[in-house]
Amino acid sequence: MPEASTPEATCREASASDRGSEYDDLPGLRSLAGTPVPRVGTLPADVFRRDHVASSRPVVFTELTRDWPAYQWSTEYLKKVAGDREVPVYDSQPARDRQHQHAAATILTFGEYLDRLENGEKDLRMFFYHLLANAPELADDIRWPDVGLKLFKRLPVLFVGGRGARVQMHFDIDLAQNLLCHFGGRKRVLLIPPEQTRFMYRVPYSFSSLFDVDFAEPDLQRFPALAGLDGQLATLEHGDVLYIPSGWWHFVVYDDIGFSISLRAWGKHPANVARIARNIFGTRIIDSLGRRFLGERWNARNEALAISRTERAWRRSQPT
């Protein structure tokens, strides 16, 4: 059995000299995100709001979680504290026919799931696991950083993936300002601003790109509009916190077993509230009804539209 990841081992592996290797195994990422997300220790709240929240610019904090109890998280610690909890886990396959878009693949105990990760499982992931409701002992390991966001303290959620796992390109349905607090092994996040959505092969009535688009190894012959993307790459080590602005697309590669806590805040501007309501009570419901009554015809229609609309936008963007 592979050795369990520990914070100490992860910190040793996360030396500054390693950061030049973000693209070595996936050089295609460089064509979509040649710019790294800037890294800072901490920032005063007013500076963070001015330079990142107001201007919608990602940033990685490297010093925010050093005094958190969660800084000790490892597979062994999580199994000891919450290993008996049942958790839904999700695979990477797209929902087909009349299947719900966010249906869990199976239910395992947290301990069983972590054992699988240590034995090489990379397809099954934990997604949006509500810590306060399901594992309050782990929620006690979180601290709420004062960075200038009004974080919603009733909804800390956990994401877990294994070595080699990938998360399909998507943006968050709730358009949250997201502090992604990462522990465990290295994880890379490709970020694309919402202004570039027209080149993302977004599937209608969903919040994801077309499943066949591989953002880690982009095929520009098959999906030429990807050449219009200009994103940023965040490389997260144990204890790092990534600020993801509202509406930004993100694609995730787990280079090792990792655990990320999402702390979320929402803007109260009426236009933002209206967009969130439309996503939750409009777009998502329409998709559910389409899947229920039309099944695979609905999926095929939307996937074809994702290609035709994106490539039409790409052609229009080219000089004549």
N, C-alpha and C positions, 0 to 999 in steps of 0.2 A: 504493500500500500504506500502511495506517495506520502511524504512527510507533510503534516498539516502546516498551513501558512501561519506564521506568527508575526506580530507587529515588529519584533526585533529583526527578523530575517528580511521582512519587507523593507524596513528602513535602510538596512545595509545595501539592498539591491537598488535603492532609489537614489543613488548618488547623482550629483549634478552631471558627471561625465556620461551617465546613461541617457541623458535626455536628447542627445543628438541622434539616437537610434530609433526615434518614433516611426520613421518611414522605412527602416531597413527591410522588414519582412513584408510590408504592404506599400511598395513604392507608388501604387496608384493613388494613395491618399494625397500625395504631394500635388497631384494635378487638380485636386478639389480644395485643398487647404494647405497652401504653402506657408501660411503664417501661423505661428503658435499663439495660443491664448497667453497674454502676459501673466506673470506670476509675481505676487507680492506677499510679504509677510502678513501684515494687516494694514488697514486704512482707517483713518477717522471717518465717522459716519457721514459727515457733510461732504467729504471728498469722494467717498464711494457713491453717494447719491448724485453728485454733480458729474463725475467722470464716467460712471458706469450705468447707473439706473436711468438718469435723465437722457443719456445718449445711447442707451441700449447696447452696451459693450460688455462682453464676457470678461471675466477675470478669475484667476485661481488664487485663493488665499492659502498660504502654507503654514500659518501659525494659529489658526482659530481654534483648533480642536486639541491642542497639546495637553490641556488640563481636563479634558473630558474623561470620565470613566470609560466611554466607548473607545478610547485610544488603545485599550487593552484587548479589543475584540480579535478573536481568532476562531477557527472552526471549533477547537476544543472548548473554549470559553462559551461560545454560543450553544453548543450541545449540552454543556453542564447547566446553563441557566434556563434554557428554553427548549431543550431537545425533545421533550414530550409533546410539544404543541403541534397540532395538525395544521399544515399549511397547504394552500393550493399552489401548484406549480404549473408553468405554462411552457409550451414548446414553441419552436420557431416557425411552424407551418402556418400558412395562411388559412383562415376559415373558408371552407368550401360549402357549396350547396346551401342548405338552410341553417348551417351551424352559426351560433352566435360569434361575433367578431372577437370577443374577449373571453371565450370559454376556457376554463382550466383543463389541462391535459390529464391531471390526476391529483389525488390528495395523498400526501406523505406526512409523517412526523418530521419536524425540523431536523432532528437527529439523523433520520434515515436519508433525508435529502442531502445533508452535509456529508454523510458517508459516501453517497453517490458522487458528489463533487470531488471528493478526495480520491476516488477511484477512476476519475477521468470523465465523468458526465459533463457534457458541455451544451446540451440542447435545452435542458429544463432550467427555467429561471423562476425566481420569486419576483412578483410584480405588485407594487402598490400595496404592500402588506401593512395594515394599520396597527402600529405598535401599541398605542394606548388601549385599543379595544382587545387586542389578541395577545400581547406580550408586554404588559406594563413594566416588568422587571427590566427589560431592555430599554424601554422608554426612559427609565430612571438614569440610564447612562448618558443621556443627551443633555447638553447645555444649550441655551438659546442665545446666540451671539447678538450683541448690540451693534449692528452694522448700518442701521438706518432704515431697515425694512420692518413693517408691522407684521411679523410672522404669526401665522395662525397656529397657536400652540395645541389645538385639539387634533391636529392631523399630521403627526410625524409618520412618514411611510418608508418602508424598507424595500430595497431592491437587492437581489443576490444573483450572481451568475458564476459559472465555472470557467476554468481555464479554456480559452478558445471560444467562449460564447459570444454571440453577436445579437444586437437588438436592432430590429428594422428601423429605418429612418422614419421619424415621425415628429410631430409637435404635440404639446400637451393640450388636451381638450379644454382644460380650465384656464389656459393662458396665464398660468401662475408665474410670478417671479420666483425662481427656484434656486435655493442653496443646496447643492448636491454634496453631501459630506461623505467622503469616501474612506473606507478602511479595508485593509487586506492588501492583495497584490495589485499590480499596475493595471490601469484601465484607461483606454483612450476614447475620447468623445469628439466626433466630428460635428462641428456646429455650422449651420447655414442660416443667415438672417432671413426674416420673412419677406423682405423685398425681392428675394430671388425665387419665391415660390413658383413662379411661372415656368421655371426650368427644372422643377423637382419631380416631375411625373407623378403629381399628386392624384390619388384615386378619388373620384368624386364621392361625396357623402362619407368620407373617412378622414382621418388625420394622419395618414401614412402615405409614403411613396409606394409605387408599384413594387410588388414583392420581388420581381425578377431583376430589379436594378440593384447591382452589387456595388455599394459605395466604397467598399474596401479595395476592390479591383475593378474600377469602372470600365465598361465596354463602350467606348465612344463611337464605335462603328454602329452598334445596335441602338445606343441611346445618345445621339449626338448632342442633345441639349445640355448634357452634363458639362460640356465644355464652357458653358456660360456661368458656372458656379464659381464663387470665390469665397470659400469658408475659412474657418480657423480650426486648429486642432488643439485640444486640451489633453495633456498627459497627466493623469492623476495617480499620485503615490499615496501610501498610507498616511491618513490624516489631512489630506488636501480637501479644500472646499471649492467647488466650481460654481460661480454665479452664472446661471442661464437666464438671460432676459426673456420676458414674455414673448411668446410666439416663435421663438427660434427653433428651427429644426435640429434634431440631434440623432446621430447614429453612434452606437456604442460597440467597442471591442474589448472584451475582458481578456487580458493577457495572463491573468492568474485568478484564483478564487477571490472574489471581492464582495464587499457589503457596502451599500450606499444608502444613507438616510436622506430623504428629501424633506427640507423645511421650506414651507411655501407662504407666499404673500400675494395679495391681489390688489390691483388698482381699483379705486372706487369711482373713477370717472364714468359717467353714464354710458359713453360709447363702449368702454371696456366691458361694463356689466352687460350691455346688450349683446356684444359678441359672444361672451361666455354663455348667456342664456340661449342664443341661437345654436351654438355648438351642442349644448346638452339637451335642450328640449326641441330642437329642430333637426339638425343634421343627423345626430345619433339615432333619433327615433325613426326618421325616414329610412336610414340604412337598415335598421332592425326590421321594419315592415317590408322593405324590398327583399331582404334575405328570406323572410318568412313566407312570403307569397310568391316570389319569383325564383327563389333558389339560385341555381348556377347561372340562369339567364341574367340575373341582376349583377352578379359578379363579373361575368364576361362583358356585359355592356360597359360597366364602369372602368374595367381594365383597358378596354379599347379606347374609351374616351380619354383616359390618362395619357395614353400615347399620342392620340391625334391632337389633343389640345396643347400638349407640351411642345410637340414638334412644330405645330403651327406658330406658337409663340417664338420658338427658336428661329424659324425662317423669317419671321417679321423683324427680328432683331438684327438680322444680318444686313450689311451695307448693300445697296443695290448698284 
